[in-house]
Amino acid sequence: MAHILILYSTTDGHTLKICQRLQQVIEQEGPRVTLKCLDEDPGLDIAPYDKVVVGARIRYGKHTPQLFEFGRTHRAALDAKPNAFFTVNVVARKPEKNTPATNPYMRKFLARSAWQPRTLGVFAGRINYARYRFWDRQVIRFIMWLTKGPTDPATDVEFTDWPQVDAFGRTVARM
């Protein structure tokens, strides 16, 4: 039975929610899954795992620096086993930007990362203005205004396509 590590980077918890859903889907297929926060343990030993999946959020147009450090540090070990990467961002709410080939944050990641994952996924995130600090709420509302997204400060909308997440989970289980 395969043992899969899912590492995640999250700010408001939505990437973790996606990882938990992936864990459920993958474990239904048979493999065992361990979830770990990349931001809390960037030096994690991945050798004991048969497969590695990394999920990372976007905040203000960037992935966390720990993601790139992890890729540099573990590149050889990642390349030696089945691996996957997915990004979670609100721009993926748009149909023309919700695939690895069309999502600007995935393209930026691939251009900058020493690690080139074998399997890629892009998932739309969530806007929940009530959870953001004052400054974050204002900046995100401005970004949403520029991109024709929701700007009402009472907005709490999840853009995630859960069947797409489930399909990615089944793909990971079969890698």
C-alpha positions in Angstrom: 0.0 0.0 0.0 1.4 3.4 -1.0 2.0 6.1 1.5 1.4 9.6 0.1 2.6 12.8 1.7 0.5 15.9 1.0 2.3 19.1 2.0 0.4 22.4 2.0 0.9 26.1 2.4 -2.2 28.0 3.5 -3.0 31.4 4.8 -6.7 31.3 5.6 -7.2 27.6 5.6 -8.8 26.9 2.2 -5.7 25.1 0.8 -5.8 22.8 3.9 -9.5 22.2 3.2 -8.7 21.1 -0.3 -5.9 18.8 1.0 -8.3 17.2 3.4 -10.7 16.5 0.6 -7.8 15.1 -1.5 -6.9 12.9 1.5 -10.5 11.5 1.6 -10.6 10.8 -2.1 -7.1 9.2 -2.2 -7.7 7.0 0.9 -11.0 5.7 -0.7 -8.7 4.5 -3.6 -6.5 2.6 -1.1 -3.3 4.6 -0.4 -2.5 6.0 3.1 -2.1 9.8 3.3 -0.2 12.0 5.7 -0.9 15.8 5.7 1.9 18.2 6.8 2.2 22.0 6.7 5.1 23.1 4.5 5.3 26.4 6.3 5.8 24.7 9.7 8.4 22.1 8.6 10.2 23.1 5.4 13.1 20.6 6.2 10.8 17.6 6.3 12.3 14.3 5.3 10.3 13.0 2.3 12.2 9.7 1.9 9.7 7.5 3.8 6.9 8.4 1.4 6.1 6.7 -1.9 4.6 9.8 -3.5 4.6 13.5 -2.7 1.9 16.1 -3.4 2.4 19.8 -2.7 -0.4 22.3 -2.6 0.2 26.0 -2.2 -1.9 29.1 -2.0 -1.3 32.4 -3.7 -1.3 35.6 -1.7 -0.8 39.0 -3.4 0.3 37.2 -6.6 3.0 35.0 -5.0 3.6 31.6 -3.7 5.4 31.3 -0.3 9.2 31.4 -0.4 9.2 28.1 1.5 7.7 26.4 -1.5 10.6 27.3 -3.7 13.1 26.4 -1.0 11.5 23.0 -0.6 11.7 22.4 -4.3 15.4 23.3 -4.4 16.2 21.2 -1.3 14.3 18.1 -2.3 14.5 18.2 -6.1 16.4 14.9 -6.5 14.2 13.1 -4.0 11.1 14.5 -5.7 12.3 13.5 -9.1 12.9 10.0 -7.9 9.2 9.3 -7.0 5.8 10.1 -8.4 4.9 13.7 -7.4 2.3 16.4 -8.0 1.8 20.1 -7.4 -1.3 22.2 -7.3 -1.9 25.9 -6.8 -4.9 27.5 -5.2 -5.8 31.0 -6.4 -8.9 33.1 -7.0 -8.0 33.9 -10.6 -8.7 30.2 -11.3 -12.4 31.1 -10.9 -12.3 32.2 -14.5 -12.7 29.4 -17.0 -9.9 30.7 -19.2 -7.5 30.6 -16.3 -8.3 27.3 -14.5 -5.9 24.8 -16.0 -2.2 24.4 -15.5 -1.6 25.6 -19.1 -3.6 28.8 -18.7 -3.2 29.8 -15.1 -0.7 32.6 -14.7 0.4 31.6 -11.2 1.2 28.0 -12.4 3.2 29.3 -15.3 5.1 31.6 -12.9 5.7 28.7 -10.5 7.1 26.5 -13.3 9.3 29.3 -14.6 10.8 30.0 -11.2 10.9 26.5 -9.6 13.9 24.2 -9.6 11.4 21.3 -9.2 9.3 20.5 -12.2 6.4 18.4 -10.9 5.1 15.5 -13.0 1.4 16.1 -12.3 -0.2 19.6 -12.1 -3.5 21.0 -10.8 -5.1 24.4 -10.4 -8.0 25.0 -8.1 -10.0 28.2 -7.5 -9.9 29.4 -3.9 -12.2 31.3 -1.6 -13.0 34.9 -0.8 -14.1 35.5 2.8 -13.7 39.2 3.6 -14.9 38.8 7.2 -11.8 36.6 8.0 -9.3 39.1 6.6 -7.5 41.8 8.6 -8.4 45.3 7.6 -5.5 45.9 5.3 -5.8 42.5 3.6 -9.5 43.1 3.1 -8.9 46.4 1.4 -6.1 45.1 -0.9 -8.1 42.0 -1.9 -11.2 44.1 -2.6 -9.2 46.3 -4.8 -7.7 43.3 -6.7 -11.2 41.9 -7.1 -12.5 45.3 -8.4 -9.7 45.3 -11.0 -10.5 41.7 -12.0 -14.3 42.1 -11.9 -14.6 39.8 -8.9 -16.8 40.2 -5.7 -16.1 43.4 -3.7 -18.9 43.5 -1.2 -17.2 43.3 2.3 -19.9 40.7 3.3 -18.8 38.3 0.6 -18.0 34.8 1.5 -17.8 32.7 -1.7 -16.0 29.5 -2.4 -15.0 29.2 -6.1 -13.5 25.7 -5.8 -14.7 23.1 -8.3 -14.9 20.1 -5.9 -15.4 17.5 -8.7 -12.2 18.8 -10.2 -10.4 18.3 -6.8 -11.9 14.8 -6.6 -10.6 13.9 -10.1 -7.1 15.2 -9.2 -7.2 13.1 -6.0 -8.0 10.0 -8.1 -5.2 10.8 -10.5 -2.8 11.1 -7.5 -3.9 7.8 -6.1 -3.1 6.1 -9.5 0.3 7.9 -10.0 
